[in-house]
Each structure stands twice: as C-alpha cells, then as structure tokens.
Amino acid sequence: MWLRRAVTVPALYPRRALVVGSVLALAVGPVALAPAPDPTPTPAATTPAGDRGTQVYLEQCASCHGVRGQGSQQGPSLVGVGPASVDFQLSTGRMPVSREVSQARRREPVFSAGDISALVDHVASFGGGGPGVPRVAPGNVVSGREVFAANCAPCHGAAGSGAVLTNGWSAPPLYDASATQIAEAVRVGPGLMPAFPGQVLTDRQVDDLTSYVRGLRTERLDPGGNPLGRLGPLAEGLLAWLAVLVFLVAGVRWLGRRAAE
C-alpha cells in the first residue's frame, strides 16, 4: 500500500507541470508571435490633433492633389498656387468636384468659412509663393468702368452677364461674386481668364474695378427701366427693334382690315 502511494503521487507532478506549461504557453504565445508595429508613420498618424486644415485636406483633397499637394492623375499640383487661388476655388464652390469636368461652375461652398480658411493656410504650407488673398478697399466707379471696358467686357459682356467662349468654356456672370472673389480672379486668372499681376493692374485699379463690378448687380445702372436680364446693349437693342417691328406689322395689318371694310 505504501508502495502504491509512492508510485502514484510522483506520477501526478509531470501531468500538473504539463498543464501549467500549456496554459502559460497559450498566454504568452500571442504576445510573442504578434508582429512588430510598423515604424513608418501614416499621414493620419502625423496629423496634429488640433490642425483642422490638415485633417480636412487629407479627408477631402489629398486623394486627387496628393498628400503634400504634389498632384496626381486626378488633380493638378497645388504647390505654388497661392492662398488667393485656393480661397477663390473653395469660396465659389468650384472645388471640390466629384468628377472630372472641363470647367467647374459656381455653386454653394462645400466647406464652412472656418474650414476654407484652414485649408488655405494648409495649402500655403506646401510652399512656392503665389498671390495672397487681396484686401479690397472702396474704389472709384468711373475709373473702374474704364478698367472693366478695356479688360473684362470683351469676355464677360458689357453688363457683366457672361458669354460663351471657345471649346465649351464660358465667361461666367459676375453678379454673385463678392469683392474679394473679384479681386482674387483678377490676380490668379481662373480657367481661361488671364492673370493680371500688380505690374498690369495696380491694387488701386483693382479696388476701382471691384467697386464697379459690384455695382452691376444693382438696379441703379438700369435707368432705362427693365434690365432684360442684363443681356448687354447689343442684344437689348435687337430685342427693342424686334418689338417695334412686331408693333408696326400689327398696326399695318389692322389698318388694312379697317380700309377693306
């Protein structure tokens, strides 16, 4: 009987050791076999927590323009475009776009004013210069009209109502543009529009031009009555002649019927 205990009890220890060892192996194994973390930081990991511009750019813009604005097959480079260009495209709702288009149209902005300002600062951090957002002051409307007639009316029309250009492009109407957006367009030349740097148009001339264009949206420049959709003097004159011609033809026919009675 004592011999049986001496044989049976020691036999239990290896079994207990085997069970304990298995449990420890299961507990330690996943940790030991876990892959080492990737030391290469991702763009999201390097985004400062409080940098709203970086966050919005990576979420909404980087897929087309690149993480550092270097551009891609889906979008051009943003390096060197300048704050004025970014603010104009975002504040007029021309960017971002959901698909590739030849000319983006004006619409309601996608981003809030705060997000636009943050994006402007973030894109400016890519470097390269470019025109800054202009500060517009009240100008002389008479001088602005001369600048507009010489540089803007050939495309946008004498009344700023816009016109069709070549290859499906168009010069948009100017009535909804803010003073800052007008000055930005002058400096950066969006689309087919040429840019007018300070050597061509001074800041004072831009102020004058902006004041005149902003006045086009009021009825004070329509002393003759109905603006007729601001089609411009040529089209409005043609409509007037057609109206007079219709009236004359109707009058002649009425007189002819009276004479036949």
PAKOLKE-964077 format. One record per residue: x, y, z of N, C-alpha, C in turn; residue in one letter; residue number from 1. Coordinates in nm, 3 decimals. Example, Ala and Ser with C-alpha at 12.3 -4.5 7.8 and 13.67 -1.06 7.14 Angstrom:
<atoms>
     n.xx     n.yy     n.zz    ca.xx    ca.yy    ca.zz     c.xx     c.yy     c.zz  res    n
    1.319   -0.569    0.780    1.230   -0.450    0.780    1.320   -0.330    0.780    A    1
    1.285   -0.225    0.708    1.367   -0.106    0.714    1.290    0.003    0.787    S    2
</atoms>
This chain:
<atoms>
     n.xx     n.yy     n.zz    ca.xx    ca.yy    ca.zz     c.xx     c.yy     c.zz  res    n
    0.083   -0.121    0.000    0.000    0.000    0.000    0.085    0.124    0.000    M    1
    0.186    0.129    0.082    0.277    0.243    0.078    0.352    0.253   -0.054    W    2
    0.380    0.136   -0.107    0.448    0.135   -0.237    0.359    0.194   -0.346    L    3
    0.231    0.162   -0.340    0.139    0.217   -0.440    0.133    0.369   -0.432    R    4
    0.135    0.426   -0.311    0.135    0.573   -0.297    0.264    0.633   -0.351    R    5
    0.371    0.563   -0.321    0.499    0.618   -0.366    0.508    0.623   -0.516    A    6
    0.439    0.529   -0.582    0.442    0.530   -0.728    0.339    0.625   -0.786    V    7
    0.222    0.634   -0.725    0.111    0.713   -0.782    0.132    0.863   -0.767    T    8
    0.177    0.908   -0.652    0.186    1.052   -0.627    0.288    1.119   -0.715    V    9
    0.410    1.066   -0.727    0.505    1.132   -0.818    0.455    1.137   -0.961    P   10
    0.372    1.041   -1.000    0.323    1.042   -1.138    0.232    1.159   -1.168    A   11
    0.173    1.220   -1.064    0.083    1.332   -1.087    0.159    1.461   -1.118    L   12
    0.280    1.479   -1.068    0.353    1.604   -1.087    0.385    1.636   -1.233    Y   13
    0.429    1.537   -1.311    0.452    1.571   -1.453    0.326    1.616   -1.524    P   14
    0.212    1.555   -1.487    0.087    1.596   -1.552    0.052    1.741   -1.517    R   15
    0.065    1.774   -1.386    0.037    1.913   -1.346    0.132    2.010   -1.413    R   16
    0.257    1.974   -1.421    0.356    2.062   -1.488    0.323    2.081   -1.635    A   17
    0.274    1.971   -1.697    0.238    1.981   -1.839    0.119    2.074   -1.859    L   18
    0.019    2.064   -1.769   -0.099    2.152   -1.780   -0.060    2.297   -1.758    V   19
    0.017    2.323   -1.651    0.059    2.462   -1.622    0.142    2.518   -1.736    V   20
    0.231    2.437   -1.790    0.314    2.484   -1.901    0.232    2.516   -2.024    G   21
    0.129    2.435   -2.050    0.043    2.461   -2.166   -0.032    2.592   -2.151    S   22
   -0.084    2.615   -2.028   -0.157    2.740   -2.004   -0.066    2.861   -2.023    V   23
    0.056    2.855   -1.971    0.150    2.966   -1.987    0.187    2.988   -2.133    L   24
    0.200    2.879   -2.206    0.235    2.892   -2.349    0.124    2.960   -2.427    A   25
   -0.002    2.923   -2.391   -0.115    2.988   -2.460   -0.124    3.135   -2.426    L   26
   -0.088    3.167   -2.300   -0.098    3.308   -2.259    0.014    3.391   -2.318    A   27
    0.134    3.336   -2.324    0.250    3.413   -2.371    0.263    3.409   -2.522    V   28
    0.211    3.302   -2.583    0.230    3.283   -2.726    0.181    3.396   -2.812    G   29
    0.054    3.444   -2.796    0.006    3.553   -2.883    0.090    3.678   -2.874    P   30
    0.144    3.706   -2.754    0.226    3.826   -2.739    0.358    3.809   -2.810    V   31
    0.414    3.691   -2.796    0.545    3.668   -2.858    0.535    3.663   -3.009    A   32
    0.420    3.613   -3.060    0.405    3.598   -3.204    0.345    3.721   -3.270    L   33
    0.302    3.823   -3.193    0.241    3.942   -3.251    0.343    4.015   -3.336    A   34
    0.304    4.064   -3.454    0.400    4.133   -3.540    0.442    4.266   -3.480    P   35
    0.563    4.304   -3.506    0.614    4.431   -3.457    0.544    4.545   -3.529    A   36
    0.512    4.655   -3.458    0.445    4.767   -3.522    0.529    4.831   -3.631    P   37
    0.462    4.877   -3.737    0.530    4.941   -3.849    0.582    5.077   -3.806    D   38
    0.713    5.100   -3.811    0.768    5.229   -3.767    0.740    5.341   -3.864    P   39
    0.692    5.312   -3.987    0.667    5.417   -4.085    0.537    5.488   -4.053    T   40
    0.537    5.619   -4.024    0.414    5.688   -3.988    0.326    5.709   -4.110    P   41
    0.197    5.696   -4.091    0.099    5.724   -4.196    0.061    5.871   -4.189    T   42
    0.001    5.927   -4.298   -0.040    6.067   -4.293   -0.133    6.098   -4.179    P   43
   -0.227    6.007   -4.149   -0.321    6.033   -4.041   -0.250    6.036   -3.908    A   44
   -0.146    5.947   -3.892   -0.076    5.942   -3.765    0.006    6.067   -3.740    A   45
    0.049    6.134   -3.844    0.130    6.253   -3.829    0.048    6.380   -3.825    T   46
   -0.085    6.368   -3.831   -0.171    6.487   -3.829   -0.183    6.542   -3.689    T   47
   -0.147    6.666   -3.664   -0.166    6.723   -3.532   -0.313    6.722   -3.494    P   48
   -0.341    6.697   -3.367   -0.480    6.682   -3.324   -0.560    6.808   -3.350    A   49
   -0.498    6.926   -3.335   -0.574    7.049   -3.349   -0.564    7.113   -3.485    G   50
   -0.500    7.049   -3.582   -0.480    7.109   -3.714   -0.598    7.074   -3.803    D   51
   -0.698    7.162   -3.806   -0.819    7.136   -3.883   -0.789    7.133   -4.032    R   52
   -0.702    7.223   -4.079   -0.672    7.228   -4.221   -0.610    7.099   -4.272    G   53
   -0.517    7.042   -4.195   -0.455    6.916   -4.234   -0.557    6.804   -4.238    T   54
   -0.643    6.799   -4.137   -0.744    6.694   -4.130   -0.839    6.699   -4.249    Q   55
   -0.893    6.819   -4.278   -0.988    6.832   -4.389   -0.920    6.804   -4.522    V   56
   -0.796    6.851   -4.536   -0.724    6.829   -4.663   -0.704    6.680   -4.687    Y   57
   -0.658    6.607   -4.586   -0.634    6.464   -4.604   -0.762    6.389   -4.634    L   58
   -0.874    6.434   -4.578   -1.001    6.366   -4.599   -1.064    6.400   -4.734    E   59
   -1.050    6.524   -4.779   -1.127    6.570   -4.894   -1.044    6.603   -5.018    Q   60
   -0.916    6.628   -5.003   -0.837    6.680   -5.115   -0.719    6.593   -5.155    C   61
   -0.660    6.523   -5.059   -0.535    6.452   -5.085   -0.550    6.341   -5.188    A   62
   -0.667    6.281   -5.200   -0.684    6.171   -5.295   -0.661    6.216   -5.439    S   63
   -0.685    6.342   -5.469   -0.664    6.394   -5.605   -0.535    6.475   -5.617    C   64
   -0.508    6.558   -5.515   -0.395    6.651   -5.525   -0.269    6.603   -5.455    H   65
   -0.275    6.485   -5.392   -0.157    6.434   -5.324   -0.149    6.481   -5.181    G   66
   -0.082    6.401   -5.097   -0.072    6.432   -4.954   -0.001    6.564   -4.931    V   67
    0.098    6.594   -5.011    0.171    6.721   -4.998    0.144    6.814   -5.116    R   68
    0.029    6.798   -5.180   -0.008    6.887   -5.288    0.072    6.870   -5.414    G   69
    0.137    6.753   -5.428    0.225    6.732   -5.544    0.148    6.701   -5.671    Q   70
    0.017    6.675   -5.660   -0.066    6.647   -5.776   -0.065    6.499   -5.810    G   71
   -0.158    6.460   -5.898   -0.169    6.321   -5.943   -0.242    6.322   -6.077    S   72
   -0.277    6.204   -6.125   -0.352    6.194   -6.250   -0.493    6.250   -6.234    Q   73
   -0.542    6.256   -6.111   -0.677    6.305   -6.087   -0.684    6.455   -6.060    Q   74
   -0.572    6.518   -6.025   -0.575    6.659   -5.992   -0.439    6.724   -6.008    G   75
   -0.434    6.854   -6.036   -0.305    6.922   -6.056   -0.233    6.949   -5.925    P   76
   -0.109    6.986   -5.936   -0.030    7.022   -5.820   -0.081    7.153   -5.759    S   77
   -0.075    7.161   -5.627   -0.115    7.282   -5.556    0.004    7.360   -5.502    L   78
    0.122    7.311   -5.529    0.243    7.378   -5.481    0.261    7.508   -5.558    V   79
    0.261    7.619   -5.488    0.285    7.748   -5.551    0.163    7.817   -5.607    G   80
    0.042    7.760   -5.591   -0.076    7.827   -5.647   -0.112    7.952   -5.567    V   81
   -0.080    7.954   -5.438   -0.104    8.071   -5.357   -0.238    8.070   -5.288    G   82
   -0.251    8.143   -5.176   -0.376    8.147   -5.099   -0.495    8.201   -5.177    P   83
   -0.473    8.300   -5.264   -0.585    8.361   -5.337   -0.654    8.258   -5.426    A   84
   -0.577    8.175   -5.493   -0.635    8.074   -5.582   -0.716    7.972   -5.504    S   85
   -0.661    7.925   -5.391   -0.731    7.825   -5.309   -0.861    7.884   -5.254    V   86
   -0.853    8.005   -5.201   -0.972    8.069   -5.143   -1.079    8.092   -5.249    D   87
   -1.038    8.131   -5.370   -1.135    8.155   -5.477   -1.206    8.026   -5.515    F   88
   -1.131    7.919   -5.536   -1.190    7.793   -5.579   -1.284    7.736   -5.473    Q   89
   -1.247    7.748   -5.346   -1.330    7.691   -5.240   -1.449    7.780   -5.205    L   90
   -1.429    7.911   -5.200   -1.538    8.000   -5.160   -1.646    8.012   -5.267    S   91
   -1.610    7.988   -5.393   -1.710    7.990   -5.501   -1.771    7.852   -5.526    T   92
   -1.730    7.752   -5.449   -1.786    7.619   -5.463   -1.738    7.544   -5.585    G   93
   -1.638    7.597   -5.655   -1.587    7.528   -5.773   -1.507    7.403   -5.736    R   94
   -1.456    7.402   -5.616   -1.384    7.287   -5.564   -1.438    7.255   -5.424    M   95
   -1.443    7.128   -5.388   -1.402    7.010   -5.465   -1.510    6.965   -5.563    P   96
   -1.471    6.884   -5.660   -1.564    6.828   -5.757   -1.567    6.677   -5.742    V   97
   -1.682    6.618   -5.772   -1.697    6.473   -5.759   -1.651    6.398   -5.883    S   98
   -1.635    6.469   -5.995   -1.589    6.406   -6.118   -1.512    6.509   -6.199    R   99
   -1.434    6.460   -6.293   -1.351    6.549   -6.375   -1.439    6.627   -6.474    E  100
   -1.424    6.759   -6.475   -1.500    6.845   -6.564   -1.404    6.942   -6.631    V  101
   -1.444    6.991   -6.750   -1.358    7.086   -6.822   -1.358    7.222   -6.755    S  102
   -1.472    7.263   -6.699   -1.483    7.391   -6.631   -1.579    7.377   -6.514    Q  103
   -1.528    7.398   -6.395   -1.613    7.391   -6.276   -1.701    7.515   -6.269    A  104
   -1.827    7.496   -6.230   -1.923    7.605   -6.223   -1.938    7.655   -6.080    R  105
   -1.981    7.777   -6.067   -2.005    7.834   -5.935   -2.125    7.765   -5.870    R  106
   -2.111    7.736   -5.739   -2.220    7.680   -5.662   -2.197    7.713   -5.515    R  107
   -2.286    7.665   -5.430   -2.270    7.691   -5.287   -2.143    7.623   -5.237    E  108
   -2.066    7.691   -5.151   -1.943    7.630   -5.100   -1.972    7.501   -5.023    P  109
   -1.883    7.404   -5.039   -1.896    7.278   -4.968   -1.850    7.292   -4.823    V  110
   -1.748    7.374   -4.800   -1.690    7.390   -4.667   -1.737    7.519   -4.601    F  111
   -1.730    7.520   -4.470   -1.761    7.641   -4.395   -1.649    7.742   -4.411    S  112
   -1.676    7.866   -4.370   -1.573    7.970   -4.382   -1.451    7.935   -4.299    A  113
   -1.471    7.875   -4.181   -1.358    7.837   -4.098   -1.273    7.728   -4.162    G  114
   -1.339    7.629   -4.221   -1.264    7.521   -4.288   -1.191    7.573   -4.411    D  115
   -1.253    7.666   -4.484   -1.186    7.724   -4.601   -1.059    7.796   -4.559    I  116
   -1.069    7.875   -4.452   -0.951    7.947   -4.403   -0.842    7.849   -4.360    S  117
   -0.882    7.739   -4.294   -0.784    7.640   -4.250   -0.719    7.570   -4.369    A  118
   -0.798    7.540   -4.472   -0.742    7.477   -4.592   -0.648    7.571   -4.666    L  119
   -0.682    7.699   -4.672   -0.594    7.797   -4.737   -0.458    7.799   -4.668    V  120
   -0.458    7.801   -4.535   -0.332    7.802   -4.461   -0.255    7.673   -4.482    D  121
   -0.325    7.560   -4.487   -0.255    7.432   -4.503   -0.191    7.422   -4.641    H  122
   -0.263    7.458   -4.746   -0.206    7.452   -4.881   -0.090    7.549   -4.894    V  123
   -0.099    7.664   -4.827    0.011    7.760   -4.832    0.137    7.702   -4.771    A  124
    0.122    7.605   -4.678    0.240    7.544   -4.616    0.318    7.456   -4.712    S  125
    0.260    7.424   -4.829    0.332    7.346   -4.929    0.444    7.428   -4.994    F  126
    0.437    7.561   -4.981    0.541    7.647   -5.033    0.517    7.689   -5.177    G  127
    0.609    7.767   -5.229    0.604    7.807   -5.368    0.548    7.945   -5.396    G  128
    0.502    8.015   -5.293    0.451    8.150   -5.315    0.313    8.154   -5.375    G  129
    0.291    8.246   -5.469    0.159    8.265   -5.527    0.088    8.382   -5.464    G  130
   -0.009    8.443   -5.534   -0.078    8.562   -5.481   -0.151    8.533   -5.352    P  131
   -0.143    8.626   -5.259   -0.217    8.615   -5.134   -0.360    8.665   -5.152    G  132
   -0.443    8.638   -5.052   -0.581    8.686   -5.056   -0.579    8.839   -5.048    V  133
   -0.634    8.908   -5.148   -0.625    9.054   -5.151   -0.716    9.119   -5.049    P  134
   -0.676    9.235   -5.003   -0.759    9.319   -4.917   -0.818    9.430   -5.004    R  135
   -0.949    9.427   -5.020   -1.016    9.518   -5.113   -1.070    9.638   -5.036    V  136
   -1.049    9.756   -5.093   -1.099    9.881   -5.036   -1.195    9.945   -5.136    A  137
   -1.285   10.034   -5.090   -1.374   10.103   -5.184   -1.295   10.181   -5.288    P  138
   -1.341   10.175   -5.414   -1.271   10.242   -5.523   -1.359   10.337   -5.599    G  139
   -1.303   10.393   -5.707   -1.373   10.489   -5.791   -1.447   10.414   -5.902    N  140
   -1.579   10.429   -5.905   -1.660   10.355   -6.001   -1.632   10.398   -6.144    V  141
   -1.608   10.527   -6.166   -1.582   10.577   -6.301   -1.453   10.517   -6.355    V  142
   -1.348   10.518   -6.273   -1.222   10.456   -6.316   -1.239   10.306   -6.334    S  143
   -1.318   10.245   -6.246   -1.342   10.101   -6.256   -1.413   10.063   -6.384    G  144
   -1.504   10.149   -6.429   -1.574   10.123   -6.555   -1.477   10.123   -6.672    R  145
   -1.379   10.210   -6.671   -1.280   10.214   -6.778   -1.194   10.087   -6.777    E  146
   -1.154   10.044   -6.657   -1.075    9.921   -6.647   -1.157    9.802   -6.693    V  147
   -1.284    9.798   -6.655   -1.372    9.687   -6.694   -1.391    9.684   -6.845    F  148
   -1.417    9.797   -6.906   -1.439    9.802   -7.051   -1.317    9.757   -7.129    A  149
   -1.199    9.789   -7.079   -1.076    9.756   -7.151   -1.032    9.612   -7.131    A  150
   -1.062    9.553   -7.014   -1.004    9.423   -6.982   -1.105    9.311   -6.957    N  151
   -1.228    9.343   -6.925   -1.324    9.240   -6.881   -1.444    9.226   -6.973    C  152
   -1.493    9.338   -7.024   -1.615    9.335   -7.105   -1.605    9.247   -7.229    A  153
   -1.489    9.237   -7.297   -1.484    9.150   -7.416   -1.526    9.006   -7.389    P  154
   -1.506    8.956   -7.267   -1.545    8.817   -7.236   -1.671    8.811   -7.150    C  155
   -1.679    8.895   -7.048   -1.791    8.888   -6.954   -1.911    8.971   -6.998    H  156
   -1.899    9.044   -7.108   -2.009    9.126   -7.155   -2.008    9.264   -7.092    G  157
   -2.067    9.360   -7.163   -2.068    9.498   -7.116   -2.140    9.512   -6.984    A  158
   -2.238    9.425   -6.958   -2.315    9.432   -6.833   -2.270    9.326   -6.733    A  159
   -2.163    9.252   -6.762   -2.115    9.150   -6.670   -2.202    9.027   -6.663    G  160
   -2.281    9.002   -6.766   -2.374    8.889   -6.765   -2.311    8.760   -6.814    S  161
   -2.184    8.764   -6.859   -2.116    8.645   -6.907   -2.136    8.621   -7.054    G  162
   -2.059    8.528   -7.109   -2.068    8.498   -7.251   -2.006    8.361   -7.276    A  163
   -2.041    8.303   -7.391   -1.988    8.173   -7.431   -1.854    8.195   -7.500    V  164
   -1.753    8.113   -7.464   -1.621    8.122   -7.523   -1.598    8.000   -7.613    L  165
   -1.475    7.965   -7.637   -1.443    7.854   -7.727   -1.431    7.722   -7.651    T  166
   -1.447    7.611   -7.724   -1.425    7.476   -7.672   -1.509    7.445   -7.548    N  167
   -1.630    7.494   -7.546   -1.719    7.464   -7.435   -1.698    7.546   -7.311    G  168
   -1.606    7.639   -7.313   -1.581    7.726   -7.199   -1.675    7.845   -7.203    W  169
   -1.690    7.909   -7.090   -1.773    8.029   -7.083   -1.717    8.124   -6.979    S  170
   -1.740    8.253   -7.001   -1.707    8.354   -6.901   -1.831    8.372   -6.814    A  171
   -1.825    8.341   -6.686   -1.945    8.340   -6.604   -1.997    8.480   -6.575    P  172
   -2.125    8.493   -6.540   -2.176    8.622   -6.492   -2.110    8.660   -6.361    P  173
   -2.106    8.789   -6.334   -2.029    8.841   -6.221   -2.116    8.889   -6.105    L  174
   -2.246    8.872   -6.114   -2.335    8.936   -6.016   -2.325    8.876   -5.877    Y  175
   -2.291    8.749   -5.866   -2.286    8.683   -5.734   -2.148    8.687   -5.670    D  176
   -2.050    8.739   -5.739   -1.913    8.741   -5.687   -1.899    8.847   -5.579    A  177
   -1.830    8.810   -5.472   -1.800    8.908   -5.367   -1.682    8.995   -5.410    S  178
   -1.658    9.101   -5.333   -1.546    9.190   -5.367   -1.414    9.115   -5.364    A  179
   -1.396    9.030   -5.263   -1.271    8.954   -5.254   -1.257    8.856   -5.369    T  180
   -1.365    8.790   -5.406   -1.359    8.694   -5.517   -1.327    8.762   -5.648    Q  181
   -1.380    8.881   -5.671   -1.347    8.956   -5.793   -1.198    8.987   -5.798    I  182
   -1.145    9.038   -5.687   -1.003    9.072   -5.682   -0.916    8.947   -5.695    A  183
   -0.959    8.836   -5.635   -0.883    8.712   -5.647   -0.878    8.664   -5.792    E  184
   -0.992    8.670   -5.860   -0.995    8.627   -6.000   -0.902    8.712   -6.085    A  185
   -0.897    8.841   -6.057   -0.808    8.931   -6.133   -0.662    8.888   -6.115    V  186
   -0.626    8.853   -5.994   -0.486    8.822   -5.964   -0.444    8.682   -6.009    R  187
   -0.533    8.583   -6.000   -0.492    8.446   -6.030   -0.535    8.399   -6.168    V  188
   -0.639    8.460   -6.230   -0.683    8.420   -6.362   -0.735    8.279   -6.369    G  189
   -0.849    8.249   -6.308   -0.902    8.112   -6.312   -0.948    8.072   -6.452    P  190
   -0.935    7.944   -6.486   -0.981    7.897   -6.617   -0.903    7.959   -6.731    G  191
   -0.976    8.007   -6.831   -0.913    8.071   -6.947   -0.883    8.218   -6.922    L  192
   -0.926    8.271   -6.810   -0.904    8.413   -6.782   -0.756    8.440   -6.755    M  193
   -0.699    8.542   -6.815   -0.559    8.574   -6.787   -0.544    8.637   -6.649    P  194
   -0.429    8.618   -6.589   -0.400    8.681   -6.461   -0.348    8.822   -6.484    A  195
   -0.384    8.911   -6.392   -0.341    9.050   -6.400   -0.258    9.082   -6.275    F  196
   -0.126    9.065   -6.282   -0.042    9.095   -6.165   -0.035    9.245   -6.140    P  197
    0.034    9.280   -6.033    0.043    9.421   -5.995    0.110    9.508   -6.100    G  198
    0.194    9.449   -6.185    0.258    9.528   -6.290    0.160    9.568   -6.400    Q  199
    0.048    9.496   -6.410   -0.052    9.525   -6.513   -0.166    9.609   -6.456    V  200
   -0.221    9.566   -6.344   -0.325    9.642   -6.275   -0.281    9.663   -6.130    L  201
   -0.274    9.786   -6.089   -0.234    9.817   -5.952   -0.346    9.780   -5.855    T  202
   -0.311    9.777   -5.726   -0.412    9.749   -5.625   -0.525    9.853   -5.629    D  203
   -0.490    9.976   -5.656   -0.592   10.081   -5.665   -0.687   10.056   -5.781    R  204
   -0.634   10.015   -5.895   -0.719    9.984   -6.009   -0.808    9.864   -5.982    Q  205
   -0.756    9.766   -5.908   -0.839    9.651   -5.872   -0.951    9.693   -5.778    V  206
   -0.922    9.784   -5.687   -1.028    9.837   -5.599   -1.135    9.908   -5.682    D  207
   -1.092    9.990   -5.779   -1.188   10.060   -5.865   -1.272    9.960   -5.945    D  208
   -1.207    9.861   -6.002   -1.277    9.760   -6.081   -1.377    9.684   -5.995    L  209
   -1.336    9.647   -5.876   -1.424    9.572   -5.787   -1.548    9.653   -5.750    T  210
   -1.531    9.780   -5.722   -1.646    9.865   -5.689   -1.742    9.876   -5.807    S  211
   -1.689    9.885   -5.927   -1.777    9.895   -6.045   -1.851    9.763   -6.068    Y  212
   -1.780    9.650   -6.061   -1.845    9.521   -6.086   -1.951    9.494   -5.981    V  213
   -1.924    9.528   -5.857   -2.024    9.508   -5.752   -2.148    9.593   -5.778    R  214
   -2.129    9.707   -5.843   -2.243    9.793   -5.874   -2.329    9.741   -5.987    G  215
   -2.276    9.647   -6.066   -2.353    9.593   -6.178   -2.476    9.516   -6.132    L  216
   -2.475    9.467   -6.010   -2.586    9.386   -5.962   -2.702    9.471   -5.911    R  217
   -2.684    9.600   -5.902   -2.791    9.687   -5.855   -2.870    9.741   -5.973    T  218
   -2.987    9.791   -5.945   -3.074    9.848   -6.050   -3.036    9.992   -6.084    E  219
   -2.942   10.048   -6.011   -2.906   10.188   -6.038   -2.837   10.204   -6.174    R  220
   -2.784   10.094   -6.229   -2.721   10.102   -6.360   -2.820   10.071   -6.472    L  221
   -2.949   10.066   -6.439   -3.052   10.041   -6.538   -3.153   10.157   -6.537    D  222
   -3.110   10.281   -6.566   -3.202   10.393   -6.562   -3.310   10.386   -6.669    P  223
   -3.289   10.304   -6.772   -3.386   10.294   -6.880   -3.505   10.208   -6.849    G  224
   -3.506   10.138   -6.735   -3.620   10.055   -6.699   -3.579    9.911   -6.679    G  225
   -3.657    9.820   -6.736   -3.633    9.676   -6.717   -3.495    9.637   -6.771    N  226
   -3.413    9.568   -6.690   -3.278    9.532   -6.737   -3.277    9.422   -6.842    P  227
   -3.391    9.355   -6.867   -3.399    9.250   -6.969   -3.297    9.139   -6.946    L  228
   -3.277    9.107   -6.820   -3.182    9.001   -6.790   -3.037    9.042   -6.806    G  229
   -3.012    9.173   -6.822   -2.875    9.224   -6.840   -2.804    9.153   -6.955    R  230
   -2.869    9.149   -7.069   -2.811    9.081   -7.184   -2.703    9.163   -7.253    L  231
   -2.694    9.290   -7.220   -2.596    9.375   -7.286   -2.663    9.467   -7.387    G  232
   -2.597    9.577   -7.425   -2.661    9.676   -7.512   -2.695    9.624   -7.650    P  233
   -2.612    9.537   -7.708   -2.639    9.488   -7.843   -2.764    9.400   -7.845    L  234
   -2.768    9.302   -7.755   -2.884    9.213   -7.751   -3.010    9.287   -7.709    A  235
   -2.998    9.378   -7.613   -3.115    9.453   -7.569   -3.167    9.544   -7.680    E  236
   -3.075    9.605   -7.757   -3.118    9.688   -7.870   -3.188    9.606   -7.977    G  237
   -3.139    9.485   -8.003   -3.202    9.398   -8.101   -3.343    9.360   -8.058    L  238
   -3.360    9.329   -7.930   -3.494    9.297   -7.880   -3.587    9.416   -7.893    L  239
   -3.534    9.536   -7.869   -3.617    9.656   -7.882   -3.662    9.675   -8.026    A  240
   -3.572    9.655   -8.123   -3.608    9.669   -8.263   -3.709    9.563   -8.305    W  241
   -3.696    9.442   -8.256   -3.792    9.337   -8.288   -3.930    9.371   -8.233    L  242
   -3.932    9.426   -8.111   -4.060    9.465   -8.052   -4.127    9.575   -8.135    A  243
   -4.047    9.673   -8.178   -4.103    9.781   -8.261   -4.152    9.728   -8.394    V  244
   -4.075    9.634   -8.455   -4.114    9.577   -8.584   -4.246    9.501   -8.573    L  245
   -4.260    9.422   -8.467   -4.386    9.349   -8.446   -4.501    9.446   -8.430    V  246
   -4.480    9.552   -8.355   -4.585    9.652   -8.335   -4.624    9.718   -8.468    F  247
   -4.524    9.751   -8.553   -4.554    9.814   -8.681   -4.631    9.720   -8.773    L  248
   -4.589    9.594   -8.780   -4.659    9.497   -8.865   -4.803    9.479   -8.818    V  249
   -4.821    9.469   -8.688   -4.957    9.454   -8.635   -5.042    9.578   -8.667    A  250
   -4.980    9.696   -8.658   -5.053    9.818   -8.689   -5.093    9.828   -8.835    G  251
   -5.003    9.787   -8.926   -5.033    9.791   -9.069   -5.145    9.695   -9.103    V  252
   -5.142    9.577   -9.046   -5.247    9.479   -9.074   -5.382    9.527   -9.021    R  253
   -5.381    9.590   -8.907   -5.507    9.643   -8.852   -5.564    9.753   -8.940    W  254
   -5.475    9.841   -8.985   -5.522    9.949   -9.076   -5.572    9.890   -9.208    L  255
   -5.507    9.782   -9.258   -5.551    9.720   -9.382   -5.690    9.661   -9.367    G  256
   -5.720    9.597   -9.257   -5.853    9.542   -9.235   -5.959    9.653   -9.224    R  257
   -5.924    9.760   -9.161   -6.018    9.872   -9.150   -6.051    9.933   -9.285    R  258
   -5.946    9.943   -9.372   -5.968   10.001   -9.504   -6.053    9.911   -9.592    A  259
   -6.045    9.776   -9.570   -6.121    9.684   -9.653   -6.268    9.680   -9.614    A  260
   -6.305    9.725   -9.499   -6.446    9.719   -9.453   -6.533    9.823   -9.524    E  261
</atoms>
